[in-house]
Amino acid sequence: MIPGPEEVSTGWLTEKLRENGFNCNVTGFTQERIGTGQIGMCIRYQLQLDGGEGPKSVVGKFASPDPLSSATGVQLLNYLKEVRFYQLLQDRVSINTPYCYFSEIEGEGPVFMLLLEDLAPAIQGDQLTGCDHEVANAAIQELVGLHAPLWSDPSLDQMPFLGDRKQSARGASELYQKTFPGFADRFGSDLSADQLEILRRFGEANEAYRESVDPSVFTPIHIDYRLDNLLIDESGDRPVVTVVDWQSITVGNPLTDVGYFLGAGMLPSQRREGEEEIVRNYHRNLIAAGIEGYNFDQCWRDYRRSSFAGFSVTVVASMLVQQTVRGDQMFLAMAQRHSQHAIDMGAEEFLVA
């Protein structure tokens, strides 16, 4: 049984916790919606327990109640990808993720549910506000635990939910060009001429961009690695980052995640001051994790190219999910920051054959 939000019961929660080693009874719970997801909906359950030890709260994740957003989640395989991540990949990587008590899906969705560890007092990052150097560095170094364990591992090609890394870029380019006119109508007046132009050129340069990527370097990549998808605990000496929202996971160049996060997770002035140091830390940690034959010059070139990493998510997702005030603010901030990042990196060279 995969319960919907209205069907979660004390008996069902008790059963799932016991299956995960907790000898307790859930006698009651309260619930509240949390997070700012566009495709998914998260609910925190505060649990009342009678006997035994167990978590005081858990988080359930479901499809968005908005028909457009949930249809998009099915079309883009977002629900299937996230469930399969917890079922098949979580134990093969070392990136910090919430413990998963339950993960099931019907077909490709939208009927699915995840029951996850509640990581309070960690709080969700804020994409609009951005983050400081310390949080950005913690977030990027955490990516080593996603990228290094399965670096150029051919077994990734045997996981259909991750997509075909050789074909996915072509389909993504077609969708980008289809949605770009609507994106430009909605957001173009708030972008500089240079920013809008590089966003347009990216959609038209698919073949040149693809040919600039070294196909021998590939790992699992989160794709939507941004502050809204991180839970950050700053109660200790240094920030601890836990990564959620695995709805877009695929296979590609690992610097995609690095460029995507730094491009929009920091304000441009802060990014310019600290990005090279953060990328150098990331590269050193890859080498320490056993990655060979990947020097810093190649890493930095991949980082510059990956300043385009947020373009597709920004343009396509903004046109395919339910329009909200905060959503528009977030997509505009991403468009401004990602496009400026590409300009700052001189990344136009990767758009020319």
PEHU-V424371 format. One record per residue. SS is DSSP state (helix for helix, strand for strand, loop for the rest). PHI is phi in radians with two decimals (NA if undefined). D_CENTER is the distance of its C-alpha to the mean C-alpha in Angstrom with 2 decimals. Layout:
SS;PHI;D_CENTER
SS;PHI;D_CENTER
//
This chain:
loop;NA;27.58
loop;-1.95;24.20
loop;-1.33;24.93
loop;-1.46;23.79
loop;-0.98;23.33
loop;-1.46;27.13
loop;-1.82;28.00
loop;-1.17;26.58
loop;-2.25;29.80
helix;-1.08;31.21
helix;-1.12;32.43
helix;-1.16;29.13
helix;-1.10;27.36
helix;-1.03;30.32
helix;-1.05;30.12
helix;-1.21;26.45
helix;-1.17;27.00
helix;-1.16;30.15
helix;-1.10;28.49
loop;-1.81;26.31
loop;1.65;29.41
loop;-1.69;30.08
loop;-1.64;33.69
loop;-2.55;33.47
loop;-2.06;34.10
strand;-1.57;31.98
strand;-1.75;34.69
strand;-3.07;32.77
strand;-2.80;29.54
strand;-1.96;28.34
strand;-2.47;25.06
strand;-2.59;23.01
strand;-1.36;19.96
strand;-2.30;17.22
loop;1.43;13.97
loop;-2.27;13.28
loop;-1.07;11.16
loop;-1.63;12.33
loop;-1.73;12.08
strand;-1.93;12.56
strand;-2.29;15.13
strand;-1.95;15.39
strand;-2.24;18.90
strand;-1.59;20.26
strand;-1.88;23.49
strand;-1.51;26.00
strand;-1.72;28.27
strand;-1.83;32.01
strand;-1.95;33.19
loop;-2.14;36.75
loop;1.46;37.55
loop;1.34;35.52
loop;-1.94;32.37
loop;-2.96;28.91
loop;-1.18;25.86
loop;-1.36;26.77
strand;-2.72;23.63
strand;-2.43;20.80
strand;-2.14;17.88
strand;-1.77;17.93
strand;-2.10;15.19
strand;-2.34;16.58
strand;-1.18;16.24
loop;-1.03;16.70
loop;-1.27;20.48
loop;-1.35;20.44
helix;-1.03;21.77
helix;-1.12;20.13
helix;-1.15;16.59
helix;-1.20;17.29
helix;-1.11;18.95
helix;-1.12;15.98
helix;-1.05;13.89
helix;-1.27;16.74
helix;-1.02;17.26
loop;-1.60;13.83
loop;1.08;13.86
helix;-1.07;10.78
helix;-1.22;12.95
helix;-1.10;14.45
helix;-1.02;11.44
helix;-1.19;10.28
helix;-1.08;13.96
helix;-1.16;14.68
helix;-1.00;12.08
helix;-1.21;14.01
helix;-1.37;17.24
helix;-2.06;17.25
helix;-2.00;14.85
helix;-0.95;14.31
helix;-1.34;17.89
helix;-1.74;17.70
loop;-2.15;15.27
loop;-2.04;15.89
loop;-1.10;12.66
loop;-1.28;13.17
strand;-2.36;11.99
loop;-1.24;14.07
loop;-1.12;17.07
strand;-1.92;17.12
strand;-1.50;20.56
strand;-2.78;20.20
strand;-2.63;18.07
strand;-2.58;19.80
strand;-2.59;19.62
loop;-1.67;22.43
loop;1.01;22.11
loop;-1.86;18.94
loop;1.69;18.93
loop;-1.44;18.93
loop;-1.34;20.77
strand;-2.79;18.54
strand;-2.69;18.03
strand;-2.07;16.26
strand;-2.06;18.29
strand;-2.12;16.54
strand;-1.00;17.91
loop;-1.56;18.17
loop;-1.74;17.31
loop;-0.96;19.57
loop;-1.56;20.80
loop;-1.02;17.36
strand;-2.12;16.11
strand;-1.15;12.97
loop;-1.18;12.40
loop;-2.10;13.65
loop;-1.07;12.18
loop;-1.21;15.73
loop;-1.29;17.57
loop;1.45;15.59
loop;-2.38;16.30
loop;-1.56;19.11
helix;-1.07;19.56
helix;-1.12;19.61
helix;-1.17;16.24
helix;-1.06;14.69
helix;-1.11;16.60
helix;-1.07;15.57
helix;-1.14;11.82
helix;-1.25;12.61
helix;-1.18;15.15
helix;-1.11;12.97
loop;-1.10;11.16
helix;-1.00;14.68
helix;-1.24;14.47
helix;-1.58;11.82
helix;-1.47;13.63
loop;-1.18;17.26
loop;-1.06;18.12
loop;-2.14;17.61
loop;-1.09;18.38
loop;0.88;20.04
loop;-1.48;20.69
helix;-1.11;22.39
helix;-1.13;21.61
helix;-1.12;18.11
helix;-1.27;20.10
helix;-1.71;21.59
loop;-2.02;18.52
helix;-1.01;18.67
helix;-1.14;15.50
helix;-1.40;13.63
loop;1.49;15.78
loop;-1.63;18.42
loop;-1.12;17.21
loop;-1.50;20.60
loop;-1.94;20.53
helix;-1.08;17.05
helix;-1.12;17.37
helix;-1.14;20.64
helix;-1.11;19.51
helix;-1.12;16.59
helix;-1.13;19.29
helix;-1.11;21.59
helix;-1.17;19.21
helix;-1.04;18.46
helix;-1.16;22.23
helix;-1.20;22.93
helix;-1.63;20.77
helix;-1.06;21.52
helix;-1.01;24.94
helix;-1.14;23.72
helix;-1.06;21.03
helix;-1.11;23.86
helix;-1.11;26.17
helix;-1.38;23.93
helix;-2.03;22.63
helix;-1.01;25.00
helix;-1.20;27.57
helix;-1.74;25.23
loop;-1.94;24.28
loop;-1.23;26.76
helix;-1.05;28.46
helix;-1.14;26.92
helix;-1.15;23.36
helix;-1.14;24.00
helix;-1.16;25.84
helix;-1.27;23.20
helix;-1.11;20.67
helix;-1.16;23.46
helix;-1.09;24.41
helix;-1.04;21.01
helix;-1.13;21.26
helix;-1.68;24.74
loop;-2.01;24.20
helix;-0.97;22.19
helix;-1.12;24.79
helix;-1.09;25.39
helix;-1.13;21.76
helix;-1.09;21.28
helix;-1.24;24.50
loop;-1.48;23.48
loop;-1.66;20.85
loop;-1.32;22.33
loop;-1.24;21.68
loop;-1.39;22.78
loop;-1.83;19.76
loop;-2.65;16.75
strand;-2.62;14.38
strand;-1.09;11.44
strand;-2.27;8.35
loop;-1.19;4.69
loop;1.38;5.04
loop;-1.97;2.76
loop;-1.44;3.65
loop;-2.44;6.15
helix;-1.04;8.93
helix;-1.11;8.67
helix;-1.85;5.98
strand;-2.10;8.46
strand;-1.86;11.96
strand;-2.07;14.53
strand;-1.91;18.05
loop;-1.90;20.54
loop;-1.38;23.64
loop;-1.76;24.56
loop;-1.20;25.59
loop;-2.50;22.12
loop;-1.12;18.67
strand;-1.98;16.90
strand;-1.92;13.11
strand;-2.11;11.53
strand;-1.81;7.92
loop;-2.20;7.20
loop;1.04;5.71
loop;-1.70;5.78
loop;-1.32;7.09
loop;-2.05;6.36
loop;-0.95;7.19
strand;-2.65;10.22
strand;-2.08;12.74
strand;-3.11;13.48
loop;-1.21;14.49
loop;-1.09;12.78
helix;-1.20;13.42
helix;-0.94;10.98
helix;-1.18;8.26
helix;-1.16;11.22
helix;-1.10;12.45
helix;-1.08;9.45
helix;-1.17;9.23
helix;-1.19;13.01
helix;-1.10;13.77
helix;-2.08;12.67
helix;-1.39;12.23
loop;-2.12;15.95
loop;-1.16;18.91
helix;-0.90;20.43
helix;-1.13;23.50
helix;-1.23;21.77
helix;-1.04;19.43
helix;-1.03;22.59
helix;-1.27;24.33
helix;-2.08;21.91
helix;-1.16;19.53
helix;-1.13;21.97
helix;-1.07;22.65
helix;-1.13;19.02
helix;-1.18;18.58
helix;-1.11;21.95
helix;-1.07;20.94
helix;-1.05;17.96
helix;-1.11;20.45
helix;-1.06;23.06
helix;-1.25;20.86
helix;-1.07;20.05
helix;-1.09;23.84
helix;-1.11;24.54
loop;-1.46;22.37
loop;1.82;24.67
loop;-1.34;23.13
loop;-2.06;26.17
loop;1.30;27.03
loop;-2.28;24.17
loop;-1.45;25.82
helix;-1.17;24.54
helix;-1.04;25.86
helix;-1.19;23.69
helix;-1.05;20.64
helix;-1.20;21.44
helix;-1.11;22.12
helix;-1.13;18.76
helix;-1.15;17.21
helix;-1.06;19.45
helix;-1.09;18.57
helix;-1.34;14.82
helix;-1.13;15.64
helix;-1.51;15.31
loop;-1.05;11.67
loop;-1.54;10.75
helix;-1.11;13.85
helix;-1.14;13.03
helix;-1.05;10.11
helix;-1.10;12.49
helix;-1.28;15.59
helix;-1.22;14.87
helix;-1.11;12.73
helix;-1.09;15.23
helix;-1.68;17.99
helix;-1.96;16.81
loop;-2.00;15.91
loop;-0.99;18.48
loop;-1.36;19.61
loop;-2.33;19.72
helix;-1.07;21.00
helix;-1.17;17.96
helix;-1.04;15.73
helix;-1.12;18.13
helix;-1.11;18.21
helix;-1.15;14.47
helix;-1.16;14.53
helix;-1.15;17.73
helix;-1.04;16.59
helix;-1.11;13.73
helix;-1.06;16.43
helix;-1.13;18.92
helix;-1.31;17.00
helix;-1.13;15.35
helix;-1.15;18.75
helix;-1.16;20.63
helix;-1.04;18.63
helix;-1.09;19.66
helix;-1.12;23.15
helix;-1.06;23.41
loop;-1.46;22.46
loop;1.03;25.05
helix;-1.35;22.57
helix;-0.99;24.85
helix;-1.07;26.57
helix;-1.44;23.84
helix;-1.75;24.58
loop;-2.02;28.22
loop;-1.19;29.53
//
